[in-house]
Amino acid sequence: GPTQEVARRLAMKVRAITLFISAPNFGQLCARLEASAAFFRTAIAELRAQGVALQMVRVATNGFDQWADAATDAALAQLRELDARLAALERALGSGIAVIGSVGQLDARL
């Protein structure tokens, strides 16, 4: 009825949930990203149960220089792997939820 239509129009929409991951190395960064999948699935299910629409999840890390390998080729490989892992998380979450990655600022003193 009309009340349901008004409620539907007033339903809250959340643009993004952001998870901040701080890790001392790439292995721990990946492990923490893997562990976040369960958190995101639970959060998304709870939001949907409450009638809240979620557009995306963001994953932000500490500075690249703090967790990446110092060798250029290895660092590029790690960035490619991180990108693949974020894409896998997006597929796992499904339902049109976008996953966006954001790598922290490089320390300019290096």
C-alpha positions in Angstrom: 0.0 0.0 0.0 0.9 3.7 0.2 2.7 3.3 3.5 5.1 0.7 2.1 5.8 2.9 -0.9 6.7 5.8 1.4 8.9 3.5 3.4 10.6 2.2 0.3 11.4 5.8 -0.9 12.7 6.8 2.5 14.9 3.7 2.8 18.5 4.6 3.8 21.2 4.1 1.3 24.8 3.7 2.3 27.4 4.6 -0.3 30.3 2.7 1.3 31.7 0.8 4.2 35.4 1.4 4.5 37.8 -1.1 6.1 41.3 0.2 7.0 44.0 -2.4 7.0 47.4 -1.7 8.5 50.0 -4.4 7.9 53.8 -4.6 8.3 54.2 -6.9 5.2 52.3 -8.2 2.2 51.5 -11.6 3.7 49.7 -10.0 6.7 48.0 -7.6 4.4 46.6 -10.5 2.3 45.6 -12.4 5.5 43.7 -9.5 6.9 42.0 -8.9 3.6 40.9 -12.6 3.5 39.6 -12.2 7.1 37.6 -9.2 6.1 35.4 -11.1 3.7 33.4 -12.7 6.5 33.0 -9.3 8.1 31.7 -7.7 4.9 29.3 -10.6 4.2 27.8 -10.2 7.8 27.6 -6.4 7.5 25.9 -6.5 4.1 23.4 -9.2 5.3 22.6 -7.1 8.4 22.2 -3.9 6.4 19.9 -5.6 3.9 17.8 -7.1 6.7 17.3 -3.6 8.0 16.3 -2.4 4.5 19.5 -0.4 3.9 21.1 -0.5 0.5 24.9 -0.6 0.2 26.7 0.5 -3.0 30.3 -0.4 -2.3 33.0 -1.5 0.2 36.4 0.2 0.2 39.6 -1.3 1.5 42.3 1.2 2.4 45.8 0.2 3.4 48.7 1.9 5.2 51.5 3.2 3.0 52.7 1.1 0.1 56.3 1.4 1.3 55.3 -0.1 4.7 54.2 -3.5 3.4 55.5 -3.9 -0.2 58.7 -5.5 -1.2 61.5 -3.0 -1.9 62.4 -4.6 -5.2 60.4 -2.9 -8.0 59.4 -6.1 -9.9 58.3 -7.7 -6.7 56.3 -4.7 -5.6 54.5 -4.6 -9.0 53.7 -8.2 -8.6 52.3 -7.6 -5.1 50.1 -4.8 -6.5 48.8 -7.0 -9.2 48.0 -9.7 -6.6 46.3 -7.2 -4.4 44.2 -6.1 -7.3 43.3 -9.8 -8.0 42.4 -10.4 -4.4 40.1 -7.3 -4.4 38.4 -8.5 -7.5 37.9 -11.9 -5.9 36.4 -10.2 -2.8 34.0 -8.4 -5.1 32.9 -11.6 -6.8 32.5 -13.3 -3.4 30.2 -10.5 -2.1 28.2 -10.5 -5.3 24.9 -8.6 -5.6 26.3 -5.6 -7.4 28.5 -4.5 -4.5 31.6 -2.8 -5.9 35.0 -3.3 -4.1 37.4 -0.4 -4.3 41.0 -0.5 -3.1 43.0 2.5 -1.9 46.7 2.2 -1.1 48.1 4.6 1.5 50.6 7.3 0.6 54.2 6.5 -0.1 56.6 8.0 2.4 58.4 10.8 0.4 61.5 10.5 2.7 62.5 7.2 1.0 
